[in-house]
Every structure is written in C-alpha cells, then in structure tokens.
Amino acid sequence: MAQMNMIQALNSAMDIMLARDPNVVMLGEDIGYFGGVFRCTEGLQAKYGTSRVFDTPISEGGIVGIAVGMGAYGLRPVAEIQFADYFYPAYDQLVSEAARLRYRSAGDFSAPIVVRMPTGGGIYGGQTHSQSPEALFTHVSGLKTVVPSNPQDAKGSLISAIQDDDLVVFLGCDGLQGLAQVDPVRGSGRCRRCCQEGAGTRHEDPRGRSSWSG
C-alpha cells in the first residue's frame, strides 16, 4: 500500500474528484498558483486550469457566499479557509444559508459544498492560527463535520465529502498537515501527542458528526 502524508492524501483526493466530476471546483486564498499555505492544492491549477482551481480575495464571507451560489447552481465547490481562526465572518453564510438551503427550499436546491480548514495548534501559530472551533459546527443542523486523524481517513472522507449533496465542514489539525510519511493504516503518534498536550483538537471515532433537529 502506498504511503502518504496528510497533505499528499488531501491533494490526491481533490485530484481524483476534479478528474472524475467536471462540476467540482476549488476556490480559496492562494490555492491556485501558490498551492495553498500548506500546499494541499499544489499542482491542481496547472493540471485543471484557472476556471476550476482559482484564487479569491481575502474575504472568508465572500468565499463561502460564492460557494453557496455555485452549489445552488449545480456545481460542487470545495472552498478553503486558510485557517479556521478566520472563518468567523463566514459563519452566517454557513449556518443561515448553506446548512439550511435544502430545508428552506423544500428540496428544490441543495448545497453540495465542502469547506476545508485547518484547526488547532502544533505549529506555534499564536492566537490567530491555533483555535479549535469544531463545536461551533457540530451543533448546527444541516451540516456534517469531519475531522480525520490520519492520511487514509483524510483521503477517503474528503472524497465522500465532495460527493455529498449537502454541506460538509472538513477540518484538519494544523499539527498533522505536514507530517513525514505516515502509514495510512496505523495513523500517527503525532496526533495522539497533540491531543495529550492540548495542542490540537481531539481526534476520535466517529470520524464525522452531523446534527439534525427533529
């Protein structure tokens, strides 16, 4: 079995879905030519073009708002928020628009959107690059929250998230993004250390959570 680190696994998942489905598009700050701050999208713009992998202004609310419109139109956008610490201006778009779109339109529209963002610590990023806002998503009806702890889960769950017909918030621990080669089956000890030391989010099964009101 091939070995991948977390970044390679995420990149491979997005590569697969861009090749498989012409409706899949990627957007976010510096994800195109630069390949993203963690290089998760490296090489994808060169391979698929600027109309499918493109940079956005520094506007988290705008990024998610554009993704909502794309999803309603029939595309499958994968929006990257550079760090989860910066997502707060987009929270209303996620909760009030994307997460409720299927319900409020009586099924006429959906939001097949993935919002990717790194969370937690482990990279000495200070207060603006180290927050873990997972709970703010797991208690919202209409969206799924995914937090993979190893490359195998990251690749498989990101492919599934992009195929999902509703909003998925895909979170990854900062401290795991650039790990050296990791056995995809066994995961990594670094993840466990992050959790024990309080540096990052707590990674545990179930791998994803969704909240639905009765």
Solvent accessible surface area in square Angstrom, and as a share of the most:
residue,aa,sasa,rsa
1,M,173,0.77
2,A,76,0.59
3,Q,101,0.45
4,M,50,0.22
5,N,24,0.12
6,M,5,0.02
7,I,32,0.16
8,Q,80,0.35
9,A,1,0.00
10,L,6,0.03
11,N,32,0.16
12,S,23,0.15
13,A,0,0.00
14,M,1,0.00
15,D,36,0.19
16,I,56,0.28
17,M,4,0.02
18,L,1,0.01
19,A,74,0.57
20,R,143,0.52
21,D,29,0.15
22,P,106,0.67
23,N,64,0.33
24,V,0,0.00
25,V,8,0.04
26,M,1,0.00
27,L,0,0.00
28,G,0,0.00
29,E,13,0.06
30,D,70,0.36
31,I,1,0.01
32,G,3,0.03
33,Y,206,0.78
34,F,95,0.40
35,G,1,0.01
36,G,1,0.01
37,V,56,0.32
38,F,39,0.16
39,R,94,0.34
40,C,5,0.03
41,T,2,0.01
42,E,103,0.46
43,G,43,0.42
44,L,4,0.02
45,Q,31,0.14
46,A,99,0.77
47,K,127,0.54
48,Y,40,0.15
49,G,29,0.28
50,T,95,0.55
51,S,91,0.59
52,R,46,0.17
53,V,0,0.00
54,F,46,0.19
55,D,69,0.36
56,T,17,0.10
57,P,102,0.64
58,I,151,0.76
59,S,49,0.31
60,E,18,0.08
61,G,18,0.18
62,G,31,0.29
63,I,2,0.01
64,V,0,0.00
65,G,24,0.23
66,I,80,0.41
67,A,0,0.00
68,V,19,0.11
69,G,41,0.39
70,M,36,0.16
71,G,4,0.04
72,A,38,0.30
73,Y,184,0.70
74,G,44,0.42
75,L,42,0.21
76,R,49,0.18
77,P,1,0.00
78,V,3,0.02
79,A,0,0.00
80,E,12,0.05
81,I,1,0.00
82,Q,31,0.14
83,F,14,0.06
84,A,0,0.00
85,D,10,0.05
86,Y,75,0.28
87,F,0,0.00
88,Y,93,0.35
89,P,94,0.59
90,A,0,0.00
91,Y,65,0.25
92,D,92,0.48
93,Q,57,0.26
94,L,1,0.00
95,V,22,0.13
96,S,30,0.19
97,E,62,0.28
98,A,5,0.04
99,A,11,0.09
100,R,124,0.45
101,L,25,0.13
102,R,101,0.37
103,Y,193,0.73
104,R,146,0.53
105,S,22,0.14
106,A,94,0.73
107,G,44,0.42
108,D,112,0.58
109,F,106,0.44
110,S,28,0.18
111,A,2,0.02
112,P,12,0.07
113,I,0,0.00
114,V,1,0.01
115,V,0,0.00
116,R,12,0.04
117,M,4,0.02
118,P,7,0.05
119,T,0,0.00
120,G,0,0.00
121,G,6,0.06
122,G,24,0.23
123,I,59,0.30
124,Y,219,0.83
125,G,23,0.22
126,G,45,0.43
127,Q,143,0.64
128,T,55,0.32
129,H,49,0.22
130,S,41,0.26
131,Q,68,0.30
132,S,56,0.36
133,P,9,0.05
134,E,22,0.10
135,A,60,0.47
136,L,79,0.39
137,F,0,0.00
138,T,32,0.18
139,H,146,0.65
140,V,17,0.10
141,S,43,0.28
142,G,9,0.09
143,L,2,0.01
144,K,61,0.26
145,T,2,0.01
146,V,18,0.10
147,V,25,0.15
148,P,3,0.02
149,S,30,0.20
150,N,18,0.09
151,P,3,0.02
152,Q,85,0.38
153,D,22,0.11
154,A,0,0.00
155,K,52,0.22
156,G,38,0.36
157,S,24,0.16
158,L,0,0.00
159,I,30,0.15
160,S,67,0.43
161,A,5,0.04
162,I,2,0.01
163,Q,85,0.38
164,D,34,0.18
165,D,67,0.35
166,D,27,0.14
167,L,1,0.00
168,V,3,0.02
169,V,0,0.00
170,F,6,0.02
171,L,0,0.00
172,G,10,0.09
173,C,1,0.00
174,D,2,0.01
175,G,5,0.05
176,L,1,0.00
177,Q,8,0.04
178,G,60,0.57
179,L,24,0.12
180,A,83,0.65
181,Q,101,0.45
182,V,14,0.08
183,D,48,0.25
184,P,11,0.07
185,V,93,0.54
186,R,193,0.71
187,G,13,0.12
188,S,16,0.11
189,G,26,0.25
190,R,77,0.28
191,C,8,0.05
192,R,142,0.52
193,R,124,0.45
194,C,4,0.03
195,C,41,0.25
196,Q,147,0.65
197,E,132,0.59
198,G,63,0.61
199,A,34,0.26
200,G,17,0.17
201,T,14,0.08
202,R,184,0.67
203,H,24,0.11
204,E,77,0.35
205,D,96,0.50
206,P,75,0.47
207,R,122,0.45
208,G,34,0.33
209,R,115,0.42
210,S,54,0.35
211,S,29,0.18
212,W,155,0.55
213,S,89,0.58
214,G,130,1.25
